[in-house]
Amino acid sequence: MVRKIGFGLLWIGMITYASFIAPPNQPDTFELIKNLSLGNLEGINPLIVALFYIMGVWPMIYSCLLFFDGRGQKVPAWPFAAVSFGVGAFSLLPYLALREANPNFSGEKNAFLKLLDSRITGIFLTLAAAGLVAYGVFTGNWVDFIQQWQTSKFIHVMSLDFCLLCLLFPALLGDDMARRDIKNPLVFWAVALIPLFGPLVYLCLRTPLPVTNPEAQPEAITSSTH
């Protein structure tokens, strides 16, 4: 219960901060978002470009855990995962407040779940994130970014959202490791304490969930009786 209340209060606090305390919106915010969304990047600080697109990678990282976690929850995970592509942690915090511990997974993996469970997906996301980070860090203007962080609500809140997504990942990590029978606490802390790339490396290396084949069970039972 304390955990649920904590996530709920954090959600309310983030909304309050973004609405009333963060810097104001700038007149060109809508135009900036439109250009970033359409790939019109000329004249935009590469650090802002990298951060914007990494905020699209994060929901994919979370989806690789959420859709398995949601299989055993009273509240479905998919609406929160879908909305997170637009508002990040602001969508995920309510799910974390409502969910129950769920260290098990039952049933079949459909094509979508197999894709999310695939190490190839983790590798693809890692390469994309690494490219974006390198692009932003080595070609971006840090002075301009800091100035925009101090004056633009969009840049300010997006940056805080990134930090929050890094901090919230361990809330789902423990159950995902349990579902895969990964019991090494060093793995948990290594993933939890390395921002962005800890979760990405975990997706690349984690043990895939076993596929249940109900049709094979009767045959297995019959063969075991002979």
C-alpha positions as CSV (number, residue, x, y, z in Angstrom):
1,M,0.0,0.0,0.0
2,V,2.8,2.4,0.8
3,R,4.3,1.7,-2.6
4,K,1.0,2.5,-4.3
5,I,0.5,5.7,-2.4
6,G,4.1,6.7,-3.2
7,F,3.6,6.3,-6.9
8,G,0.3,8.2,-6.7
9,L,1.8,11.1,-4.8
10,L,4.7,11.2,-7.2
11,W,2.3,11.4,-10.2
12,I,0.4,14.2,-8.6
13,G,3.6,16.0,-7.7
14,M,4.9,15.7,-11.3
15,I,1.7,17.1,-12.7
16,T,1.7,20.0,-10.2
17,Y,5.3,20.8,-10.9
18,A,4.9,20.7,-14.7
19,S,1.7,22.8,-14.5
20,F,2.7,25.5,-12.0
21,I,6.4,25.4,-11.3
22,A,8.3,24.6,-14.5
23,P,9.3,27.4,-16.8
24,P,6.5,28.8,-19.0
25,N,5.7,27.6,-22.6
26,Q,7.6,29.4,-25.3
27,P,5.8,30.8,-28.4
28,D,7.7,28.5,-30.7
29,T,7.0,25.3,-28.7
30,F,4.3,23.9,-31.1
31,E,6.5,24.6,-34.1
32,L,9.5,22.9,-32.4
33,I,7.4,19.8,-31.6
34,K,6.0,19.7,-35.2
35,N,9.4,20.0,-36.7
36,L,10.9,17.3,-34.5
37,S,7.9,15.0,-35.2
38,L,8.3,15.5,-39.0
39,G,12.1,15.2,-39.0
40,N,12.7,18.8,-40.0
41,L,15.8,19.2,-37.8
42,E,17.6,22.1,-39.4
43,G,18.6,24.7,-36.8
44,I,17.5,22.5,-33.8
45,N,20.1,21.8,-31.2
46,P,21.2,18.1,-31.6
47,L,20.9,17.6,-27.9
48,I,17.2,18.4,-28.1
49,V,16.8,16.2,-31.1
50,A,18.5,13.3,-29.4
51,L,16.5,13.7,-26.2
52,F,13.2,13.9,-28.1
53,Y,13.8,10.7,-30.0
54,I,15.2,8.9,-26.9
55,M,11.9,9.7,-25.3
56,G,10.4,7.5,-28.0
57,V,12.8,4.7,-27.2
58,W,11.9,4.7,-23.5
59,P,8.3,3.6,-24.1
60,M,9.5,0.7,-26.2
61,I,11.9,-0.3,-23.4
62,Y,9.0,-0.2,-20.9
63,S,6.7,-2.1,-23.3
64,C,9.1,-5.0,-23.3
65,L,8.2,-5.4,-19.6
66,L,4.7,-3.9,-19.4
67,F,2.9,-6.2,-21.7
68,F,4.1,-9.3,-19.9
69,D,3.4,-7.7,-16.5
70,G,-0.1,-6.7,-17.6
71,R,-1.1,-10.3,-18.4
72,G,-1.8,-11.0,-14.7
73,Q,-3.1,-7.6,-13.6
74,K,-6.7,-6.4,-12.9
75,V,-5.9,-3.2,-14.8
76,P,-4.6,-3.7,-18.4
77,A,-1.2,-2.4,-19.2
78,W,-1.6,-1.5,-22.9
79,P,-3.5,1.8,-22.5
80,F,-0.7,3.2,-20.2
81,A,2.0,1.9,-22.5
82,A,0.3,3.4,-25.6
83,V,-0.1,6.8,-23.9
84,S,3.4,6.8,-22.6
85,F,4.7,7.4,-26.2
86,G,3.2,10.9,-25.8
87,V,3.6,11.7,-22.2
88,G,6.2,9.3,-20.8
89,A,6.2,8.7,-17.1
90,F,3.1,10.8,-16.6
91,S,1.2,7.8,-18.1
92,L,3.3,5.0,-16.5
93,L,3.0,6.3,-12.9
94,P,-0.8,5.6,-12.6
95,Y,-0.1,2.0,-13.8
96,L,2.6,1.5,-11.2
97,A,0.3,2.8,-8.5
98,L,-2.5,0.4,-9.6
99,R,-0.6,-2.8,-10.4
100,E,0.0,-5.7,-8.1
101,A,3.2,-7.7,-7.8
102,N,3.3,-10.2,-10.6
103,P,6.3,-12.5,-10.8
104,N,4.6,-15.0,-13.1
105,F,3.6,-15.3,-16.7
106,S,1.0,-17.8,-18.0
107,G,-0.4,-18.5,-21.5
108,E,0.9,-18.2,-25.0
109,K,3.1,-15.5,-26.4
110,N,1.5,-14.1,-29.5
111,A,3.5,-12.6,-32.4
112,F,3.6,-9.2,-30.7
113,L,4.8,-10.6,-27.3
114,K,7.4,-12.6,-29.1
115,L,8.7,-9.5,-30.8
116,L,8.9,-7.7,-27.4
117,D,10.6,-10.7,-25.9
118,S,13.2,-11.0,-28.6
119,R,16.8,-10.1,-27.9
120,I,16.9,-8.7,-31.5
121,T,14.4,-6.0,-30.3
122,G,16.7,-5.2,-27.4
123,I,19.7,-4.9,-29.7
124,F,17.9,-2.7,-32.2
125,L,16.8,-0.3,-29.4
126,T,20.3,-0.3,-28.0
127,L,21.9,0.7,-31.3
128,A,19.2,3.4,-31.8
129,A,19.8,4.8,-28.4
130,A,23.6,4.7,-28.7
131,G,23.4,6.5,-32.0
132,L,21.1,9.2,-30.6
133,V,23.3,9.7,-27.5
134,A,26.5,10.0,-29.5
135,Y,24.8,12.4,-31.9
136,G,23.6,14.6,-29.1
137,V,26.7,14.5,-26.9
138,F,29.3,15.1,-29.6
139,T,27.5,17.6,-31.8
140,G,25.1,19.3,-29.4
141,N,25.4,22.8,-27.9
142,W,25.3,22.3,-24.1
143,V,25.1,26.1,-23.3
144,D,22.1,26.5,-25.5
145,F,20.5,23.3,-24.0
146,I,20.9,24.6,-20.5
147,Q,19.5,27.9,-21.4
148,Q,16.4,26.3,-23.0
149,W,16.1,23.9,-20.0
150,Q,15.8,27.0,-17.8
151,T,13.3,28.9,-20.0
152,S,11.2,26.3,-21.9
153,K,8.6,24.2,-20.3
154,F,8.8,21.6,-23.1
155,I,12.5,21.1,-22.8
156,H,12.5,21.3,-19.0
157,V,9.7,18.8,-18.4
158,M,11.0,16.4,-21.1
159,S,14.3,16.3,-19.4
160,L,12.7,15.6,-16.0
161,D,10.6,12.9,-17.7
162,F,13.7,11.2,-19.0
163,C,15.2,11.2,-15.5
164,L,12.0,9.8,-14.0
165,L,11.9,7.0,-16.6
166,C,15.4,6.0,-15.5
167,L,14.4,6.0,-11.9
168,L,11.1,4.1,-12.3
169,F,12.4,1.1,-14.3
170,P,13.4,-1.0,-11.2
171,A,9.7,-0.9,-10.2
172,L,9.0,-3.4,-13.0
173,L,12.5,-5.0,-13.2
174,G,12.2,-7.3,-10.2
175,D,9.1,-9.1,-11.4
176,D,10.4,-9.4,-14.9
177,M,13.5,-11.1,-13.6
178,A,11.4,-13.4,-11.5
179,R,9.4,-14.4,-14.5
180,R,12.6,-15.4,-16.2
181,D,14.1,-17.1,-13.1
182,I,17.0,-14.6,-13.0
183,K,17.9,-14.6,-9.3
184,N,21.2,-12.7,-9.2
185,P,20.8,-9.4,-7.3
186,L,23.9,-8.0,-8.9
187,V,22.0,-8.1,-12.2
188,F,19.2,-6.1,-10.7
189,W,21.4,-3.4,-9.3
190,A,23.6,-3.2,-12.4
191,V,20.5,-2.6,-14.6
192,A,18.8,-0.3,-12.1
193,L,21.9,2.0,-11.5
194,I,23.0,2.5,-15.1
195,P,20.6,5.0,-16.7
196,L,19.1,4.0,-20.1
197,F,21.8,1.5,-21.1
198,G,21.3,-0.7,-18.1
199,P,17.7,-1.5,-19.1
200,L,18.8,-1.8,-22.8
201,V,21.6,-4.3,-22.1
202,Y,19.1,-6.2,-19.9
203,L,16.7,-6.5,-22.9
204,C,19.6,-7.8,-25.0
205,L,20.7,-10.4,-22.5
206,R,17.7,-11.5,-20.5
207,T,16.5,-15.1,-20.8
208,P,13.4,-15.3,-23.1
209,L,10.2,-16.4,-21.4
210,P,9.4,-20.1,-22.2
211,V,6.7,-20.7,-24.8
212,T,3.8,-22.8,-23.5
213,N,2.4,-25.3,-26.0
214,P,-0.9,-26.7,-24.6
215,E,-1.2,-29.1,-27.6
216,A,2.0,-30.8,-26.5
217,Q,0.9,-31.3,-22.9
218,P,-1.5,-34.3,-23.4
219,E,1.1,-36.1,-25.5
220,A,3.7,-35.5,-22.8
221,I,1.4,-36.8,-20.1
222,T,0.5,-39.9,-22.2
223,S,4.1,-40.7,-22.9
224,S,5.0,-40.3,-19.3
225,T,2.4,-43.0,-18.3
226,H,4.0,-45.7,-20.5
